[in-house]
């Protein structure tokens, strides 16, 4: 079971609000996951953005949570950037506001966080790193490009079986404004809704 507060957040996800155009963007990821499920293979997703500080982490956390929610086994979600910076504090707060239990495991310029979505499940380990960091898979994974800069600036992801652009608008545009909290929440819920939609489409033959 997801934590109750996350469960409540998930109940607000409305797949009918996802446009047909956007569903077409998400379809290659659905197809990739479905193929892996059909062949009983592990599913590894590396969600990539320029700084691995905002969108890629939100995508990683919501994708891992969605896989658990829809009872898909052997799904491992990672994130990375074209450069390493730090997980932006507003992302941590936004996830906490949606019900995730987050513990800081280290306090430095690039802190490491344990992000839990359920009592007995392994946490997502969140910290900023390059997509090819040793923490991430080296092959047999799909790279999901969550920002257009990383998509255009990083034409080749070594070891990736498939490269899928699913780009989101950067909530960073609201940093330092009165709308910051609202914009981060909006982006997080959009990413959550789309990742849950993706996993809801998988036909899982146990």
Buried (B, 14 or more C-beta within 10 A) or exposed (E): EBBEBBBEBBEEBEEEEBEEEBBEBBEBBBEBBBEBBEEEEEBBBBBBBBBBBBBBBBBBBBBBBBBBBBEBEEBBBBBBBBBBBBBBEBBBBBBEBBBBBBEEEEEEEBBBBBBBBBEEEEBBBBBBBBBBBEEBBEEEBBBBBBBBBBBEEBEEBEBBBBBBBBBBEBBBEBBEEEEBBEBBBBBBBBBBBBBBBBBEBBEEEE
